[in-house]
Amino acid sequence: METSTSEPSLLRILQVALKTSKAYDKLARTLQYGSSFLLVTYYKNKCATHNALSKVKSTTGSCRRILRWGQFVGVLLDMNYSPKNWHGVCQTISDGSLALFYVVENLIYAAQCGVVQLSDSQLKRLIWWSDFFWLFEVLPLVPKYADLLLKGKEKGNDLKREALYRTFFISAFDSLVAGHDLHLKHRVSTPTRHLLGTITSIIGVRSVYLAAVQTLKEKRHKVQ
């Protein structure tokens, strides 16, 4: 039994975390990038493991597109349309790009389901725009969070300081991944792309876990 001073149990944390679509997205993303990394490094040749990993990669990608359905509405409702400083401008660019990313991803999923009829070239163009908007979702956050860290923001709060670091590294690494997908000229190889994606996915899972822990602690405090 949990007491007022004990840490929440793992089962209770998982119960809270798995109530959000974000948790499923991060878990599916870890499987997607992790399987992609293994396919290009250790299981290149056809075998039972190669086939299994290929199926994991494909199904988790489709799962994540389902979870994005209609998400652009919430982003647009919460977006700050009148930023007061350059940090706010970076966040607004990121949020606007995220909303457009969701719209394009919804169109891609509709096309894959046959709801919208698109040629192969049109579908490839949509996928390019998806990567483009993803890049501009994460890239503006890199200077914002780098500046917050350099200025010692939340220095007295270890949890909030760690959250800043997590967001910075996720944004920086995902910028490299998105740049690779857009075929920009840099030295990120395909295995490195999948490795960076796996790392940011694991960091994302940790963020969801810590958010669930915090929610349980706040709920317990209110009850007291």
Rosetta silent file (secondary structure, phi, psi, omega in degrees, C-alpha in Angstrom):
SEQUENCE: METSTSEPSLLRILQVALKTSKAYDKLARTLQYGSSFLLVTYYKNKCATHNALSKVKSTTGSCRRILRWGQFVGVLLDMNYSPKNWHGVCQTISDGSLALFYVVENLIYAAQCGVVQLSDSQLKRLIWWSDFFWLFEVLPLVPKYADLLLKGKEKGNDLKREALYRTFFISAFDSLVAGHDLHLKHRVSTPTRHLLGTITSIIGVRSVYLAAVQTLKEKRHKVQ
SCORE:     score description
SCORE:     0.000 S_00000001
   1 L     0.000  139.336  179.555    0.000    0.000    0.000 S_00000001
   2 L   -82.253  136.527  175.781    1.231    3.489   -0.843 S_00000001
   3 L  -101.641  175.690 -177.166    1.675    5.939    2.024 S_00000001
   4 L   -67.018  -21.497 -177.512    1.666    9.719    1.892 S_00000001
   5 L  -106.063  -10.049 -177.359    5.462    9.808    1.832 S_00000001
   6 L   -78.285  160.017  175.128    6.198    6.812   -0.407 S_00000001
   7 L   -75.254  147.607  177.847    6.932    7.010   -4.104 S_00000001
   8 L   -59.859  146.223  179.532    4.043    6.032   -6.413 S_00000001
   9 L   -70.887  156.659 -178.974    4.116    2.379   -7.469 S_00000001
  10 H   -60.737  -40.720 -179.780    5.240    1.479  -10.982 S_00000001
  11 H   -63.494  -39.152  178.526    1.805    0.096  -11.871 S_00000001
  12 H   -67.656  -39.023  177.783    0.128    3.322  -10.755 S_00000001
  13 H   -63.052  -44.800  179.031    2.611    5.391  -12.768 S_00000001
  14 H   -64.027  -36.687  178.819    1.964    3.278  -15.868 S_00000001
  15 H   -60.593  -44.286 -179.573   -1.777    3.618  -15.342 S_00000001
  16 H   -71.694  -43.742 -177.050   -1.544    7.409  -15.392 S_00000001
  17 H   -62.675  -40.831 -174.813    1.030    7.593  -18.183 S_00000001
  18 L   -80.958    7.402  172.584   -0.897    5.319  -20.529 S_00000001
  19 L   -82.135   -9.807 -176.280   -3.984    7.510  -20.323 S_00000001
  20 L  -108.845  144.482  177.065   -2.335    9.897  -22.785 S_00000001
  21 H   -67.937  -25.309  179.174   -1.829    9.468  -26.526 S_00000001
  22 H   -61.539  -38.840  179.858    1.622   11.013  -26.050 S_00000001
  23 H   -63.124  -44.564  179.588    2.741    7.959  -24.077 S_00000001
  24 H   -65.452  -36.360  178.863    1.663    5.583  -26.839 S_00000001
  25 H   -64.650  -44.200 -179.046    3.354    7.778  -29.438 S_00000001
  26 H   -66.740  -39.280  178.239    6.669    7.778  -27.544 S_00000001
  27 H   -66.213  -43.516  178.619    6.556    4.022  -26.985 S_00000001
  28 H   -66.032  -36.459  178.843    5.710    3.387  -30.639 S_00000001
  29 H   -64.471  -40.273  178.028    8.432    5.832  -31.710 S_00000001
  30 H   -61.476  -44.795  177.614   11.011    3.937  -29.650 S_00000001
  31 H   -64.277  -39.913 -177.943   10.015    0.678  -31.333 S_00000001
  32 H   -64.968  -51.859 -178.149    9.972    2.323  -34.766 S_00000001
  33 H   -73.409  -35.406  178.454   13.421    3.920  -34.562 S_00000001
  34 H   -63.793  -43.891  178.158   14.925    1.068  -32.575 S_00000001
  35 H   -66.817  -36.734  177.921   13.836   -1.505  -35.154 S_00000001
  36 H   -63.937  -40.686  178.802   15.074    0.764  -37.969 S_00000001
  37 H   -63.503  -44.444  179.839   18.486    1.039  -36.295 S_00000001
  38 H   -65.171  -34.768 -179.119   18.775   -2.729  -35.903 S_00000001
  39 H   -66.904  -33.622 -176.663   17.736   -3.257  -39.539 S_00000001
  40 H   -96.326   -2.851 -178.761   20.521   -1.075  -40.941 S_00000001
  41 H  -118.249  -48.837 -172.555   23.243   -2.214  -38.547 S_00000001
  42 L  -112.393  -24.255 -175.534   22.814   -5.822  -37.376 S_00000001
  43 L  -126.481   55.868 -179.214   20.037   -7.427  -39.428 S_00000001
  44 L   -72.096  -35.353 -176.386   20.613   -6.214  -42.996 S_00000001
  45 L   -84.728  152.810 -179.082   20.199   -9.650  -44.575 S_00000001
  46 L   -64.132  126.253  175.902   16.893  -11.436  -44.962 S_00000001
  47 L  -163.901  178.439 -178.396   16.102  -13.650  -41.981 S_00000001
  48 H   -61.936  -40.968  179.492   13.302  -14.202  -39.468 S_00000001
  49 H   -66.911  -41.128  177.855   14.528  -11.371  -37.245 S_00000001
  50 H   -58.306  -46.072 -179.279   14.858   -9.023  -40.236 S_00000001
  51 H   -64.663  -40.403  179.648   11.260   -9.757  -41.263 S_00000001
  52 H   -65.093  -44.313  179.528    9.972   -9.284  -37.708 S_00000001
  53 H   -65.052  -37.013  178.075   11.775   -5.948  -37.300 S_00000001
  54 H   -62.112  -39.864  178.714   10.469   -4.767  -40.684 S_00000001
  55 H   -68.357  -39.572  177.312    6.911   -5.469  -39.539 S_00000001
  56 H   -61.794  -45.087  179.227    7.492   -3.642  -36.249 S_00000001
  57 H   -59.523  -45.202 -177.560    8.850   -0.629  -38.127 S_00000001
  58 H   -69.093  -47.514 -175.886    5.896   -0.545  -40.525 S_00000001
  59 H   -69.550  -37.454  179.241    3.101   -1.116  -38.009 S_00000001
  60 H   -69.261  -33.236  176.171    4.419    1.351  -35.419 S_00000001
  61 H   -62.507  -43.107  178.365    4.735    4.024  -38.131 S_00000001
  62 H   -66.988  -39.179  178.653    1.066    3.531  -39.046 S_00000001
  63 H   -59.024  -43.627 -178.331    0.086    3.517  -35.365 S_00000001
  64 H   -66.066  -34.501  177.957    1.731    6.892  -34.821 S_00000001
  65 H   -67.596  -34.580  176.673   -0.124    8.395  -37.792 S_00000001
  66 H   -63.970  -42.376 -178.283   -3.434    7.252  -36.287 S_00000001
  67 H   -65.800  -18.957 -178.838   -2.560    8.968  -32.985 S_00000001
  68 L   -87.264   -2.926 -174.403   -1.967   12.251  -34.859 S_00000001
  69 L   -62.542  120.721  177.177   -5.487   12.395  -36.239 S_00000001
  70 L    75.009    4.642 -176.357   -7.036   15.816  -35.521 S_00000001
  71 H   -67.069  -21.970 -178.259   -4.180   16.870  -33.219 S_00000001
  72 H   -62.761  -26.620 -178.215   -3.665   20.116  -35.151 S_00000001
  73 H   -63.740  -49.303  179.847   -6.864   21.535  -33.614 S_00000001
  74 H   -62.635  -37.875  179.396   -5.508   21.453  -30.061 S_00000001
  75 H   -63.823  -44.816 -179.356   -2.169   22.923  -31.160 S_00000001
  76 H   -65.616  -35.950  179.550   -3.883   25.852  -32.899 S_00000001
  77 H   -68.962  -34.847 -176.381   -6.111   26.514  -29.883 S_00000001
  78 H   -91.017   -8.807 -173.280   -3.165   26.594  -27.450 S_00000001
  79 L   -69.968  141.540  176.515   -0.733   28.507  -29.683 S_00000001
  80 L   -85.777  111.835 -176.476    0.433   31.986  -28.628 S_00000001
  81 L   -89.701   -3.713  179.885   -0.372   34.301  -31.538 S_00000001
  82 L  -134.183   68.816 -179.392    1.220   37.391  -29.931 S_00000001
  83 L   -64.592  144.760 -174.781    4.704   36.458  -28.649 S_00000001
  84 L  -102.794  -10.104  178.709    6.411   39.156  -26.590 S_00000001
  85 L  -150.108  178.213 -174.275   10.071   38.126  -27.002 S_00000001
  86 H   -70.221  -24.845  172.675   12.265   36.006  -29.241 S_00000001
  87 H   -62.621  -43.392  178.891   11.711   32.951  -27.064 S_00000001
  88 H   -65.750  -36.361  177.675    8.014   33.327  -27.707 S_00000001
  89 H   -63.209  -44.453  178.324    8.620   33.773  -31.443 S_00000001
  90 H   -59.260  -43.196 -179.344   10.597   30.517  -31.517 S_00000001
  91 H   -66.684  -39.583  179.736    7.788   28.729  -29.695 S_00000001
  92 H   -65.928  -41.662  176.043    5.123   30.148  -32.016 S_00000001
  93 H   -60.605  -43.176  178.999    7.077   29.067  -35.107 S_00000001
  94 H   -62.218  -47.384 -178.580    7.437   25.623  -33.556 S_00000001
  95 H   -65.604  -41.477  178.648    3.743   25.347  -32.683 S_00000001
  96 H   -62.904  -41.616  178.201    2.626   26.609  -36.095 S_00000001
  97 H   -66.331  -37.562  178.431    4.905   24.114  -37.827 S_00000001
  98 H   -63.601  -41.889  178.320    3.629   21.334  -35.576 S_00000001
  99 H   -61.619  -44.581  178.279    0.024   22.136  -36.521 S_00000001
 100 H   -66.379  -35.662  175.801    0.899   22.043  -40.225 S_00000001
 101 H   -59.339  -45.704  179.674    2.835   18.812  -39.652 S_00000001
 102 H   -63.600  -40.562  179.054   -0.275   17.209  -38.156 S_00000001
 103 H   -59.981  -47.752 -179.549   -2.433   18.399  -41.074 S_00000001
 104 H   -64.621  -41.877  178.955   -0.031   16.881  -43.612 S_00000001
 105 H   -62.907  -36.617  176.192    0.268   13.661  -41.599 S_00000001
 106 H   -64.673  -38.970  177.487   -3.536   13.383  -41.517 S_00000001
 107 H   -66.136  -40.801  179.035   -3.634   13.755  -45.304 S_00000001
 108 H   -62.298  -44.315 -179.695   -0.922   11.095  -45.708 S_00000001
 109 H   -65.188  -40.394  178.236   -2.859    8.669  -43.521 S_00000001
 110 H   -62.663  -37.758  178.322   -6.088    9.402  -45.416 S_00000001
 111 H   -68.435  -40.018  179.702   -4.257    8.714  -48.691 S_00000001
 112 H   -67.325  -28.426  178.292   -2.813    5.452  -47.367 S_00000001
 113 H   -85.370   -9.090 -179.643   -6.312    4.355  -46.322 S_00000001
 114 L    88.653    3.461  178.750   -7.734    5.241  -49.734 S_00000001
 115 L   -69.930  -38.319  176.556   -9.979    8.029  -48.423 S_00000001
 116 L  -114.880  130.195 -179.051   -8.015   10.570  -50.490 S_00000001
 117 L   -90.216  116.671  178.835   -6.776    9.569  -53.924 S_00000001
 118 L  -133.204  146.193  174.743   -3.175   10.674  -54.553 S_00000001
 119 L   -75.535  167.023  179.296   -0.561    9.607  -57.075 S_00000001
 120 H   -59.809  -39.309 -179.800    2.775    8.234  -55.880 S_00000001
 121 H   -67.646  -37.598  178.169    4.492   11.523  -56.723 S_00000001
 122 H   -67.586  -38.894  178.814    1.885   13.525  -54.786 S_00000001
 123 H   -66.132  -41.354  177.162    2.258   11.229  -51.779 S_00000001
 124 H   -61.957  -37.339  178.418    6.043   11.612  -51.869 S_00000001
 125 H   -65.767  -39.967  177.044    5.586   15.382  -51.985 S_00000001
 126 H   -63.282  -41.495  178.496    3.355   15.264  -48.923 S_00000001
 127 H   -62.653  -37.350  176.625    5.938   13.188  -47.066 S_00000001
 128 H   -62.641  -43.979  179.197    8.563   15.829  -47.965 S_00000001
 129 H   -65.802  -34.666  176.051    6.326   18.556  -46.532 S_00000001
 130 H   -59.987  -47.286  178.256    5.797   16.447  -43.404 S_00000001
 131 H   -64.859  -36.987 -179.603    9.570   16.291  -42.852 S_00000001
 132 H   -62.692  -49.296 -178.925    9.876   20.015  -43.634 S_00000001
 133 H   -69.140  -31.249  175.699    7.306   21.050  -41.022 S_00000001
 134 H   -64.119  -42.450  178.335    8.806   18.609  -38.514 S_00000001
 135 H   -57.347  -43.987 -177.336   12.199   20.276  -38.985 S_00000001
 136 H   -84.585   -1.160  166.573   10.707   23.689  -38.250 S_00000001
 137 H   -79.246  -43.332 -172.836    8.856   22.318  -35.254 S_00000001
 138 H   -92.163  -34.577 -174.542   12.072   21.226  -33.523 S_00000001
 139 L   -61.183  -43.883 -179.973   14.744   23.556  -34.948 S_00000001
 140 L   -63.949  -20.182 -178.995   13.431   26.856  -33.423 S_00000001
 141 H   -79.130  -18.422 -178.766   13.441   25.248  -29.975 S_00000001
 142 H   -62.630  -54.755  178.721   17.202   24.608  -30.065 S_00000001
 143 H   -65.974  -32.478  179.985   18.301   28.268  -29.578 S_00000001
 144 H   -61.716  -52.359 -176.239   15.425   28.901  -27.162 S_00000001
 145 H   -77.115  -26.903  173.499   16.349   26.117  -24.745 S_00000001
 146 H   -63.804  -41.864  179.219   20.081   26.613  -25.235 S_00000001
 147 H   -66.331  -41.382  178.556   19.639   30.212  -24.093 S_00000001
 148 H   -62.648  -39.486  178.799   17.525   29.172  -21.100 S_00000001
 149 H   -69.084  -41.759 -179.834   20.190   26.676  -20.036 S_00000001
 150 H   -65.708  -31.919  179.474   23.038   29.156  -20.491 S_00000001
 151 L   -83.075    0.584  177.877   21.200   31.728  -18.396 S_00000001
 152 L    74.477   27.383  179.537   20.807   29.206  -15.580 S_00000001
 153 L   -60.429  136.516  179.282   17.024   29.025  -15.842 S_00000001
 154 L    58.914   30.468 -176.288   15.499   26.762  -13.143 S_00000001
 155 L   -63.288  -29.354 -178.880   18.981   26.271  -11.658 S_00000001
 156 L   -86.442   -3.931 -178.490   17.565   25.702   -8.190 S_00000001
 157 L  -120.269  105.357 -174.579   15.081   23.073   -9.348 S_00000001
 158 H   -62.057  -39.607 -177.927   16.739   19.855  -10.497 S_00000001
 159 H   -66.320  -44.489  179.966   13.589   18.379  -12.049 S_00000001
 160 H   -70.543  -33.921  176.725   12.776   21.473  -14.102 S_00000001
 161 H   -64.251  -42.625  177.807   16.433   21.864  -15.052 S_00000001
 162 H   -63.226  -38.059  178.898   16.478   18.281  -16.297 S_00000001
 163 H   -61.582  -38.344  176.885   13.291   18.973  -18.293 S_00000001
 164 H   -63.645  -44.022  178.555   15.074   21.844  -20.053 S_00000001
 165 H   -62.061  -43.550 -179.199   17.989   19.560  -20.919 S_00000001
 166 H   -60.717  -46.010 -178.983   15.634   16.867  -22.214 S_00000001
 167 H   -65.133  -39.210  179.354   13.795   19.306  -24.470 S_00000001
 168 H   -62.426  -49.251 -177.093   17.055   20.779  -25.753 S_00000001
 169 H   -68.561  -37.427  176.141   18.574   17.422  -26.679 S_00000001
 170 H   -61.479  -45.411 -179.240   15.351   16.125  -28.218 S_00000001
 171 H   -65.368  -42.727 -178.542   15.072   19.271  -30.361 S_00000001
 172 H   -66.602  -48.181 -178.477   18.742   19.228  -31.373 S_00000001
 173 H   -67.742  -41.517  179.738   18.873   15.529  -32.252 S_00000001
 174 H   -67.509  -27.330  174.604   15.486   15.535  -34.018 S_00000001
 175 H   -63.146  -39.654  177.454   16.646   18.512  -36.108 S_00000001
 176 H   -67.415  -39.567  179.049   19.466   16.316  -37.409 S_00000001
 177 H   -64.666  -46.869  179.634   17.037   13.456  -38.075 S_00000001
 178 H   -64.420  -38.200  177.091   14.600   15.710  -39.954 S_00000001
 179 H   -62.354  -39.297  176.612   17.499   17.247  -41.892 S_00000001
 180 H   -61.835  -43.729 -178.263   18.604   13.768  -42.931 S_00000001
 181 H   -66.406  -27.386  177.966   15.083   12.948  -44.152 S_00000001
 182 L   -87.543    1.926  179.174   15.045   16.144  -46.226 S_00000001
 183 L    62.254   34.954  174.624   18.408   15.147  -47.763 S_00000001
 184 L   -72.928  154.186 -175.755   20.126   18.270  -46.480 S_00000001
 185 L   -80.898  100.185  171.529   23.899   18.275  -46.797 S_00000001
 186 L  -153.823  178.025 -170.656   25.359   17.173  -43.485 S_00000001
 187 L   -98.394   28.894  177.849   27.247   14.185  -42.134 S_00000001
 188 L   -88.807  111.058  179.371   24.407   12.306  -40.465 S_00000001
 189 L   -77.727  168.861  179.134   24.423    8.756  -41.852 S_00000001
 190 H   -62.330  -46.127  176.009   21.333    6.565  -41.949 S_00000001
 191 H   -59.591  -39.954  178.304   22.426    4.423  -38.943 S_00000001
 192 H   -64.753  -38.251  177.739   23.195    7.605  -36.990 S_00000001
 193 H   -57.785  -47.141 -179.069   19.789    8.973  -37.968 S_00000001
 194 H   -69.834  -34.969  178.486   18.056    5.919  -36.521 S_00000001
 195 H   -66.340  -45.446  178.090   20.267    5.938  -33.416 S_00000001
 196 H   -61.485  -40.635  178.250   19.508    9.609  -32.703 S_00000001
 197 H   -63.402  -38.052  178.015   15.809    8.913  -33.203 S_00000001
 198 H   -66.399  -42.164  179.895   15.983    6.020  -30.744 S_00000001
 199 H   -62.154  -47.877 -179.182   17.789    8.173  -28.157 S_00000001
 200 H   -66.655  -30.487  177.316   15.250   11.011  -28.383 S_00000001
 201 H   -65.997  -43.370  178.732   12.418    8.469  -28.201 S_00000001
 202 H   -64.790  -40.344  175.854   13.799    7.029  -24.952 S_00000001
 203 H   -61.449  -39.708  178.024   14.199   10.554  -23.571 S_00000001
 204 H   -63.663  -39.529  176.925   10.578   11.181  -24.558 S_00000001
 205 H   -62.680  -40.814  177.792    9.446    8.042  -22.716 S_00000001
 206 H   -62.932  -39.107  178.742   11.289    9.286  -19.616 S_00000001
 207 H   -61.519  -43.156  178.452    9.499   12.641  -19.910 S_00000001
 208 H   -63.769  -42.015  179.323    6.126   10.892  -19.984 S_00000001
 209 H   -60.764  -48.358 -178.614    7.138    8.745  -16.992 S_00000001
 210 H   -66.746  -34.632  177.455    8.237   11.746  -14.916 S_00000001
 211 H   -64.957  -38.021  177.616    5.091   13.672  -15.845 S_00000001
 212 H   -66.273  -41.312  177.316    2.975   10.757  -14.568 S_00000001
 213 H   -60.046  -45.075 -179.523    4.966   10.663  -11.313 S_00000001
 214 H   -64.031  -40.139  178.433    4.431   14.403  -10.850 S_00000001
 215 H   -61.592  -42.983  179.478    0.696   14.076  -11.551 S_00000001
 216 H   -65.934  -40.098  179.524    0.343   11.364   -8.905 S_00000001
 217 H   -65.726  -41.181  178.773    2.283   13.385   -6.334 S_00000001
 218 H   -66.175  -38.617  178.690    0.137   16.487   -6.952 S_00000001
 219 H   -64.722  -42.306  179.155   -3.034   14.395   -6.707 S_00000001
 220 H   -64.951  -39.406 -179.876   -1.860   12.880   -3.415 S_00000001
 221 H   -64.863  -38.536  179.326   -1.000   16.329   -2.073 S_00000001
 222 H   -66.291  -37.153 -179.819   -4.501   17.650   -2.903 S_00000001
 223 H   -65.248  -37.787  179.407   -6.097   14.701   -1.108 S_00000001
 224 L   -68.864    0.000    0.000   -4.050   15.468    1.998 S_00000001
